């Protein structure tokens, strides 16, 4: 059954708010754009102006962050003393940009600095004691973590005891016990810092700002990429960082960034938050997922164009390999997920899966089943290592954190975690997840909510509308792209796409306009969607698709559902008892057939004639059992029927279309035969006559009936008598001839009609 993935909630209208006119006059916003901002809490002109055009005043004082002055003093001391500084990053896009920001900044200050990006498989997430020890043995006197560190109590303590100071800059959720580091820069430790949602790159940028004592404009591009990639809240200071950063990206002189954009087949001046979120960031992430991510920092910081081109090509190649791996693993992991339908939290394990892509796999399964999902793969040392992704409102980090000391490794935040678990710890993890699932998910029963900003028709989706709403970009977490509830007249051109036919493309049809649409992951529902094409609502965002230099509007579909009853096409030539096992209203046009099938109905079902429907209350399920005698009879029945689901059997024992209408040659052959056989005993001779004339027996009976109608023959007591010198008449004037023609036309209209056309006919009749 075609059903919504989400509970749709159309935002309350604010079209009569007097602030709309003021915003239109003062800022040039369209009415739709002004309404959106008002609904999202921007209630005065000053707020809106800062939203649309942030200034450097929107970037907060970095020294309001915890330990920032202490950090600056320690770094300056290290530079003056010529101490070796190591920036210890992370292997995702946020970690790579964080590392690049701080590494470049320290180089420019004259520091003796290098960086280390942990290898996902060997080193794991966050501080690694063996790596720390190697770095310290190699001369490092100051370790600065970026985009990680707060979960490394033991590792930090060991480094500090070895005489190497550790500065932690991080944004991940704080554990109950903080590491005993030299200093920790984290917004959640900073009561005076008014914005708490900086990414790792955002925190690194604030450290760079404090070290420079001014905003390092040339590093805003990296800050924007890290901020978008890590899906942190795109409001407040993050919005300013991204808006400034996109402007810098458009003018960037970074050879690596320019080469990466070129590989993505995007023009530099057209890079936006979607380009970064769906193309550049996944490409950077693929490095860490497929091996060593350190070349990502090289790519972002190199000044050599030849090196940049080579690194960008290799990054793109690894991203393509990563995509294929994800597709293969998701297919295998989904089999386990289906067997865990009764579990509140999915825990999926595998043996030969690439650990680097398991976060993506977890995210795909989480989206499909709307459940927090953890996907683990067995490593060479027999431990299970992987990632978890959560759903809105469920804190996955807090669910596992109470047993973090019993796991090999653990870190993350509410929506995403990374962990390593020994085989003996799997039962502990399963029990903890089961308990947490019962406690937290009980509050989240039902489908997730999808907020829709506007209800529109297809004809309302214009290039001008995109331009109006583009004034409110960049969009992202907590500031999503406007989402529309769209009411098309019809859906056409349904086509499955992708290696496994997993995606769905179609066209939304309006009165005067058609708009392309694509729905990712809903390919298997193509047939179901086709059955409701004329009565379907679409929820999605509006974008543009460029192909061979031409840009076209395109709806990115989040969800869809049928309006009105669900219609199931089960047309059949054969009735079996199982077809009447469901509770429902069974509708007949033939009273004899209803009586014949009466023993097969349950006590909770009801069998009625179509002529009785006006007196029948609404049922959940209704079934049209036999084929109606006319199209009008079926239309009348639909207009009187009240049901949530309609199943069409349209049983007919024999289709006249199979035999069609007799040919002139067949009529002539029969007539010639009758001229030489003036009398025929039908009961005993009919089969032999049919065989001799090579005419189907049922068709022969019909032809004889036509001759009887026209007075060519008489039939009495089973005997056929040829009439001598009958009146000349045209075959088509026979009532039997006309009735068969009508029945064949009805079969064409209802029995063999294409499914999509039949569904359209039914829905139009049902709504009329």
Long-range contacts (C-beta under 8 A, 24 or more apart in sequence): 1-528, 1-566, 1-645, 2-525, 2-528, 2-529, 2-531, 2-532, 2-560, 2-561, 2-562, 2-566, 3-561, 4-447, 4-559, 4-560, 4-561, 5-370, 5-447, 5-448, 5-450, 5-558, 5-559, 6-447, 6-448, 6-449, 6-450, 6-539, 6-558, 6-559, 7-446, 7-447, 7-448, 7-449, 7-450, 8-449, 8-450, 8-452, 8-485, 8-539, 8-559, 9-449, 9-450, 9-451, 9-452, 10-452, 10-455, 10-485, 11-39, 11-451, 11-452, 11-453, 11-454, 12-39, 14-38, 14-39, 19-43, 19-44, 23-48, 27-52, 28-471, 29-468, 29-471, 30-468, 30-469, 30-471, 32-454, 32-465, 32-468, 32-469, 32-482, 33-468, 33-469, 33-471, 33-472, 36-453, 36-469, 36-472, 36-482, 37-472, 39-453, 40-479, 51-239, 51-472, 52-471, 52-472, 54-239, 54-240, 54-243, 54-244, 55-240, 56-215, 58-236, 58-237, 58-239, 58-240, 59-209, 59-215, 59-237, 59-240, 59-241, 60-193, 60-194, 60-195, 60-237, 62-206, 62-207, 62-209, 62-210, 63-210, 64-190, 64-192, 64-193, 64-194, 65-185, 65-186, 65-187, 65-190, 65-193, 65-203, 65-206, 66-184, 66-185, 66-186, 66-189, 66-190, 66-193, 67-183, 67-184, 67-185, 67-189, 68-185, 68-206, 68-207, 68-210, 69-210, 70-182, 70-183, 71-167, 71-169, 71-183, 71-185, 71-207, 71-210, 72-210, 72-211, 74-142, 74-165, 74-167, 74-182, 74-183, 75-106, 75-109, 75-111, 75-142, 75-144, 75-167, 75-211, 76-211, 78-111, 78-141, 78-142, 79-106, 79-109, 79-110, 79-111, 79-112, 82-112, 83-112, 83-141, 83-142, 84-112, 84-113, 84-114, 84-138, 84-139, 84-140, 84-141, 84-142, 85-111, 85-112, 85-113, 85-114, 85-140, 85-141, 85-142, 85-143, 85-144, 86-113, 86-114, 86-115, 86-116, 86-135, 86-140, 86-142, 86-143, 86-144, 87-113, 87-114, 87-115, 87-116, 87-144, 87-146, 88-115, 88-116, 88-118, 88-127, 88-131, 88-132, 88-135, 88-143, 88-144, 88-145, 88-146, 88-148, 88-149, 89-115, 89-116, 89-117, 89-118, 89-145, 89-146, 89-147, 89-148, 89-297, 90-117, 90-118, 90-125, 90-126, 90-146, 90-147, 90-148, 90-200, 90-288, 91-117, 91-118, 91-119, 91-120, 91-287, 91-288, 91-289, 91-293, 92-147, 92-229, 92-230, 92-284, 92-285, 92-288, 92-293, 93-225, 93-226, 93-229, 93-230, 93-280, 93-281, 93-282, 93-284, 93-285, 93-296, 94-147, 94-199, 94-200, 94-201, 94-226, 94-227, 94-229, 94-230, 95-146, 95-147, 95-148, 95-200, 95-288, 95-293, 96-226, 96-284, 96-287, 96-288, 96-293, 96-296, 96-297, 96-300, 97-200, 97-201, 97-204, 97-222, 97-223, 97-225, 97-226, 97-229, 97-284, 97-300, 98-146, 98-147, 98-169, 98-199, 98-200, 98-201, 98-203, 98-204, 98-226, 99-146, 99-147, 99-204, 99-297, 100-222, 100-297, 100-300, 100-301, 101-146, 101-201, 101-204, 101-205, 101-208, 101-216, 101-219, 101-222, 101-223, 101-226, 102-144, 102-146, 102-169, 102-204, 102-207, 102-208, 103-297, 103-301, 104-219, 104-301, 105-207, 105-208, 105-211, 105-212, 105-216, 105-219, 106-211, 109-211, 115-294, 115-297, 116-294, 117-288, 117-292, 117-293, 117-294, 117-296, 117-297, 119-291, 119-292, 119-293, 120-288, 120-289, 120-293, 120-355, 120-356, 121-355, 121-356, 121-379, 121-385, 124-385, 124-409, 124-418, 124-420, 125-409, 125-411, 125-412, 125-418, 126-151, 126-152, 126-155, 126-409, 126-411, 127-151, 127-152, 127-155, 127-156, 128-155, 129-154, 129-155, 129-158, 132-158, 132-159, 132-164, 133-158, 133-162, 135-164, 136-162, 136-163, 136-164, 140-164, 141-165, 142-166, 142-167, 143-167, 144-169, 145-169, 145-170, 146-170, 146-200, 146-203, 146-204, 147-171, 147-172, 147-199, 147-200, 147-201, 147-203, 147-204, 147-226, 148-172, 148-200, 148-411, 149-179, 149-181, 149-184, 150-174, 150-175, 150-178, 150-179, 150-184, 150-186, 151-175, 151-404, 151-410, 151-411, 152-179, 153-177, 153-178, 153-179, 153-180, 155-179, 156-180, 156-181, 169-200, 169-203, 169-204, 169-207, 170-200, 170-203, 171-197, 171-198, 171-199, 171-200, 171-202, 171-203, 171-232, 172-411, 172-412, 172-413, 173-397, 173-412, 173-413, 173-414, 175-401, 175-404, 176-401, 194-236, 195-236, 195-237, 195-238, 197-232, 197-233, 197-235, 197-236, 197-238, 198-227, 198-232, 198-237, 198-238, 199-226, 199-227, 199-229, 199-230, 199-232, 199-238, 200-226, 200-230, 201-225, 201-226, 201-227, 201-230, 202-226, 202-227, 202-232, 202-237, 202-238, 202-241, 205-241, 217-244, 217-248, 218-248, 220-244, 220-245, 220-247, 220-248, 221-245, 221-248, 221-249, 221-252, 221-254, 221-257, 222-300, 224-248, 224-249, 224-276, 225-249, 225-276, 225-280, 225-281, 225-284, 228-273, 228-276, 228-277, 228-281, 228-474, 228-476, 229-276, 229-277, 229-281, 229-284, 229-285, 231-415, 231-476, 231-477, 232-477, 233-476, 233-477, 233-478, 233-479, 234-273, 234-474, 234-475, 234-476, 234-477, 234-478, 234-479, 235-478, 235-479, 239-474, 239-479, 242-273, 242-474, 242-476, 243-474, 246-271, 246-272, 246-273, 246-474, 254-300, 254-301, 254-308, 255-302, 255-303, 255-304, 255-305, 255-307, 255-308, 255-309, 256-298, 256-299, 256-300, 256-301, 256-302, 256-308, 256-311, 256-312, 257-299, 257-300, 258-308, 259-299, 259-305, 259-308, 259-309, 259-311, 259-312, 259-313, 260-284, 260-299, 260-312, 260-315, 260-316, 262-312, 263-312, 263-313, 263-315, 263-316, 264-316, 272-473, 272-474, 273-473, 273-474, 273-475, 273-476, 274-543, 277-476, 282-319, 282-322, 283-315, 283-316, 283-319, 284-315, 286-315, 286-318, 286-319, 286-321, 286-322, 287-315, 287-318, 288-356, 289-322, 289-354, 289-356, 289-357, 289-360, 290-318, 290-321, 290-322, 290-354, 290-356, 291-318, 291-356, 322-356, 322-357, 322-360, 325-354, 325-357, 326-357, 326-360, 326-361, 326-364, 327-499, 327-500, 329-353, 329-354, 329-357, 329-358, 329-361, 330-361, 330-364, 330-365, 331-500, 333-361, 333-365, 333-375, 334-365, 334-368, 337-365, 337-368, 337-369, 337-373, 341-369, 343-371, 343-434, 343-437, 344-371, 344-372, 344-433, 344-434, 344-437, 344-438, 344-441, 345-371, 345-372, 345-373, 345-374, 345-399, 345-433, 345-434, 345-436, 345-437, 345-441, 346-371, 346-372, 346-373, 346-374, 347-374, 347-376, 347-429, 347-430, 347-433, 348-373, 348-374, 348-375, 348-376, 349-375, 349-376, 349-377, 349-378, 349-384, 349-426, 350-375, 350-376, 350-377, 350-378, 351-377, 351-378, 352-377, 353-377, 355-379, 355-385, 355-386, 358-385, 358-386, 358-387, 359-386, 359-387, 359-389, 359-416, 359-418, 362-386, 362-387, 362-388, 362-389, 363-389, 364-521, 366-390, 366-391, 367-521, 368-521, 370-447, 370-448, 372-396, 372-399, 372-433, 372-437, 374-417, 374-419, 374-429, 374-433, 376-419, 376-421, 379-420, 382-422, 382-423, 383-408, 383-420, 383-421, 383-422, 383-423, 384-420, 384-421, 384-422, 384-423, 384-426, 385-409, 385-419, 385-420, 385-421, 386-418, 386-419, 387-416, 387-417, 387-418, 387-419, 388-412, 388-416, 388-417, 388-418, 388-419, 389-415, 389-416, 390-414, 390-415, 390-416, 391-444, 391-448, 392-448, 393-440, 393-443, 393-444, 394-440, 394-441, 394-444, 395-440, 398-436, 399-432, 399-433, 399-436, 399-437, 399-440, 400-429, 400-432, 400-433, 400-436, 402-432, 403-428, 403-429, 403-432, 450-483, 450-539, 450-558, 450-559, 451-483, 452-483, 452-484, 452-485, 452-539, 453-482, 453-483, 453-484, 454-482, 454-484, 454-485, 455-484, 455-485, 455-487, 456-484, 456-485, 456-486, 456-487, 457-486, 457-487, 457-488, 457-510, 457-511, 458-486, 458-487, 458-488, 458-489, 458-508, 458-509, 458-510, 458-511, 458-513, 458-514, 458-515, 459-510, 459-511, 459-512, 459-513, 461-486, 461-508, 461-510, 461-513, 461-515, 461-542, 461-553, 461-555, 462-513, 462-553, 463-553, 465-542, 466-542, 466-543, 466-544, 466-553, 469-542, 481-541, 481-542, 482-541, 482-542, 483-539, 483-540, 483-541, 483-558, 484-538, 484-539, 484-540, 484-541, 484-542, 484-555, 485-537, 485-538, 485-539, 486-537, 486-538, 486-539, 486-540, 486-555, 487-537, 487-538, 488-536, 488-538, 489-534, 490-533, 490-534, 490-760, 491-529, 491-530, 491-533, 491-534, 491-536, 492-533, 494-526, 494-529, 494-530, 494-533, 495-526, 496-523, 496-526, 497-523, 498-523, 504-529, 504-557, 508-538, 508-555, 515-553, 515-554, 515-555, 516-545, 516-552, 516-553, 516-554, 516-555, 517-554, 517-555, 517-556, 517-557, 518-554, 518-555, 518-556, 518-557, 519-557, 519-560, 520-556, 520-557, 522-557, 522-560, 527-755, 529-560, 530-755, 530-756, 530-759, 531-567, 531-568, 531-569, 531-755, 531-756, 531-759, 532-562, 532-563, 532-566, 532-567, 532-759, 532-763, 533-756, 533-759, 533-760, 534-759, 534-760, 534-763, 534-764, 535-562, 535-563, 535-564, 535-763, 535-767, 536-560, 536-561, 536-562, 536-563, 537-561, 537-562, 537-563, 564-763, 564-766, 564-767, 565-643, 565-644, 565-645, 565-646, 565-766, 566-644, 566-645, 566-646, 567-645, 567-646, 567-647, 567-648, 567-759, 567-762, 567-763, 568-645, 568-646, 568-647, 568-648, 569-648, 569-755, 569-758, 569-759, 570-647, 570-648, 570-649, 571-648, 571-649, 571-650, 571-751, 572-649, 572-650, 572-651, 573-651, 573-652, 573-653, 573-655, 574-651, 575-625, 575-649, 575-651, 579-623, 579-649, 580-605, 580-623, 582-621, 582-623, 583-620, 583-621, 584-619, 584-620, 584-621, 584-622, 584-623, 584-647, 585-616, 585-619, 585-621, 585-622, 585-623, 585-643, 586-622, 586-623, 586-625, 587-613, 587-622, 587-623, 587-624, 587-625, 587-637, 587-641, 588-625, 588-626, 589-626, 589-627, 589-628, 589-629, 589-633, 590-626, 593-625, 593-626, 593-651, 594-625, 597-625, 610-634, 610-636, 610-637, 613-637, 613-640, 613-641, 614-640, 616-640, 616-641, 616-642, 617-642, 618-642, 618-643, 618-644, 619-643, 619-644, 620-644, 620-645, 621-645, 621-646, 621-647, 622-646, 622-647, 623-647, 623-649, 624-648, 624-649, 624-650, 625-649, 625-651, 626-650, 626-651, 626-652, 627-651, 627-652, 627-746, 627-747, 627-750, 627-751, 628-746, 628-750, 629-746, 630-742, 630-746, 631-746, 631-749, 631-750, 634-750, 634-765, 635-765, 635-768, 638-762, 638-765, 638-766, 639-765, 639-766, 639-768, 641-766, 646-762, 646-766, 648-758, 648-762, 650-750, 650-751, 652-747, 652-751, 654-698, 655-747, 655-751, 655-752, 656-740, 656-743, 656-744, 656-747, 657-744, 657-747, 657-748, 657-751, 657-752, 659-696, 659-698, 659-699, 659-702, 660-744, 661-740, 661-741, 661-744, 662-695, 662-699, 662-702, 662-703, 666-693, 666-695, 666-699, 666-703, 667-703, 667-731, 669-693, 669-695, 670-695, 670-700, 670-703, 670-704, 670-707, 671-707, 671-712, 674-707, 674-712, 674-713, 674-720, 674-722, 675-722, 677-722, 678-721, 678-722, 679-719, 679-720, 679-721, 679-722, 680-719, 680-720, 681-718, 681-719, 681-720, 682-715, 682-718, 682-719, 682-720, 683-718, 702-736, 702-740, 705-734, 705-736, 706-731, 706-734, 706-736, 706-737, 708-736, 709-734, 709-735, 709-736, 709-737, 710-734
